[in-house]
Amino acid sequence: MSLLGALAITGSGMAAESERLTAVASNIANANSVASSSGAPYRAREVVFKAVPVNSDIDGQSAVGMAGVQVAGIVESAEPTRSVYDPSSNYADANGYVTMPNVNPVEEMVNMISAQQDYQANLEAFNVAKSLALRTLAI
């Protein structure tokens, strides 16, 4: 693997983890939102990653290895929303229940810590590759 390839892979990992952190921040910020702009309860966002293959041959099959990772998309969580009893709320249904977002703050904090650690690992790999490049140039 070339030095530029290592830098590209770690850079793509940092960009993907940054997207993941943005989604986690959005989820935490909306954990107690009763209604979104569409009027429906907020649904947690999840980032989906996909590997970027090194090269593709004529048949469309990818070569062994990968050239990084990228965000394939951001999807809404399929988890059910929660119902909270609050008959005084303007958003309460006929039985007094308010439909709340499907965001679990504890789960989101775990996702945030994981994304931060993954970002840090990519940053360390990037710095090692950069350091090796500088040492090579010094020779």
C-alpha positions as CSV (number, residue, x, y, z in Angstrom):
1,M,0.0,0.0,0.0
2,S,1.3,3.4,-0.9
3,L,1.7,6.2,1.6
4,L,-1.0,8.2,-0.2
5,G,-3.3,5.2,0.0
6,A,-2.9,5.0,3.8
7,L,-3.6,8.7,4.1
8,A,-6.7,8.4,1.9
9,I,-8.0,5.5,3.9
10,T,-7.6,7.2,7.3
11,G,-9.0,10.4,5.9
12,S,-12.1,8.7,4.6
13,G,-12.5,7.0,8.0
14,M,-12.3,10.3,9.8
15,A,-14.8,11.9,7.4
16,A,-17.2,8.9,8.0
17,E,-16.9,9.1,11.8
18,S,-17.5,12.8,11.6
19,E,-20.8,12.2,9.9
20,R,-21.6,9.6,12.5
21,L,-20.9,12.1,15.3
22,T,-23.2,14.7,13.6
23,A,-26.0,12.1,13.5
24,V,-25.5,11.3,17.2
25,A,-25.5,15.0,18.1
26,S,-28.8,15.4,16.2
27,N,-30.3,12.5,18.0
28,I,-29.3,13.7,21.4
29,A,-30.5,17.2,20.7
30,N,-33.9,15.9,19.6
31,A,-34.3,13.2,22.3
32,N,-37.1,15.1,24.0
33,S,-38.6,16.8,21.0
34,V,-42.4,16.2,20.9
35,A,-42.8,17.0,17.2
36,S,-40.5,17.6,14.3
37,S,-41.1,20.1,11.5
38,S,-43.3,17.6,9.8
39,G,-45.5,17.3,12.9
40,A,-44.5,13.6,13.5
41,P,-42.2,12.6,16.3
42,Y,-38.5,12.8,15.6
43,R,-36.9,9.5,14.5
44,A,-33.3,8.7,15.4
45,R,-30.9,8.8,12.5
46,E,-28.3,6.1,11.9
47,V,-25.4,6.3,9.6
48,V,-24.7,3.4,7.2
49,F,-21.1,2.9,6.1
50,K,-19.8,1.0,3.0
51,A,-16.4,0.0,2.0
52,V,-14.9,1.5,-1.1
53,P,-13.1,-1.1,-3.2
54,V,-9.6,-0.5,-4.5
55,N,-10.3,-1.1,-8.1
56,S,-13.0,-2.8,-10.2
57,D,-12.2,-5.1,-13.1
58,I,-14.3,-5.4,-16.3
59,D,-16.9,-7.7,-14.7
60,G,-17.6,-5.2,-11.9
61,Q,-16.0,-7.5,-9.3
62,S,-13.9,-5.6,-6.8
63,A,-10.3,-6.3,-6.2
64,V,-9.0,-7.7,-2.9
65,G,-8.7,-4.9,-0.3
66,M,-10.3,-1.6,0.1
67,A,-9.5,2.1,-0.5
68,G,-11.5,3.5,2.4
69,V,-15.0,3.9,3.7
70,Q,-17.8,6.2,2.8
71,V,-21.2,7.0,4.1
72,A,-23.8,5.0,2.1
73,G,-26.6,6.9,3.6
74,I,-28.4,8.1,6.7
75,V,-31.5,6.2,7.6
76,E,-34.2,6.6,10.2
77,S,-34.2,4.0,13.0
78,A,-36.9,1.3,12.8
79,E,-37.2,1.3,16.6
80,P,-40.7,2.1,17.9
81,T,-41.4,5.5,19.4
82,R,-42.2,5.8,23.1
83,S,-45.4,6.9,24.7
84,V,-45.4,9.1,27.7
85,Y,-48.4,9.9,29.8
86,D,-48.9,13.7,29.9
87,P,-52.6,14.7,29.6
88,S,-51.7,18.4,30.0
89,S,-49.6,18.5,26.8
90,N,-51.0,20.0,23.6
91,Y,-49.6,17.0,21.8
92,A,-51.4,14.4,23.9
93,D,-53.8,12.0,22.2
94,A,-57.4,11.3,23.5
95,N,-55.9,8.9,26.2
96,G,-53.4,11.5,27.4
97,Y,-50.3,9.9,25.9
98,V,-47.7,11.9,24.0
99,T,-45.7,10.1,21.3
100,M,-42.0,10.8,21.9
101,P,-38.9,10.1,19.7
102,N,-37.3,6.7,19.6
103,V,-34.0,8.1,20.8
104,N,-32.3,6.3,23.7
105,P,-29.9,8.8,25.3
106,V,-27.7,6.1,26.8
107,E,-27.4,4.3,23.5
108,E,-26.5,7.5,21.8
109,M,-23.8,8.3,24.4
110,V,-22.3,4.9,23.7
111,N,-22.4,5.6,19.9
112,M,-20.7,8.9,20.5
113,I,-17.9,7.4,22.6
114,S,-17.4,4.7,19.9
115,A,-17.3,7.3,17.1
116,Q,-14.8,9.4,19.0
117,Q,-12.5,6.5,19.6
118,D,-12.8,5.3,16.0
119,Y,-12.0,8.9,14.8
120,Q,-9.0,9.0,17.2
121,A,-7.7,5.7,15.9
122,N,-7.9,7.0,12.3
123,L,-6.2,10.2,13.4
124,E,-3.4,8.2,15.0
125,A,-2.9,6.1,11.9
126,F,-2.8,9.2,9.8
127,N,-0.2,10.8,12.0
128,V,2.0,7.6,11.9
129,A,1.8,7.6,8.1
130,K,2.7,11.3,8.0
131,S,5.6,10.7,10.4
132,L,6.9,7.9,8.3
133,A,6.7,10.1,5.2
134,L,8.7,12.8,6.9
135,R,11.3,10.4,8.1
136,T,11.6,9.0,4.6
137,L,12.1,12.5,3.2
138,A,14.8,13.2,5.8
139,I,16.9,10.2,4.6
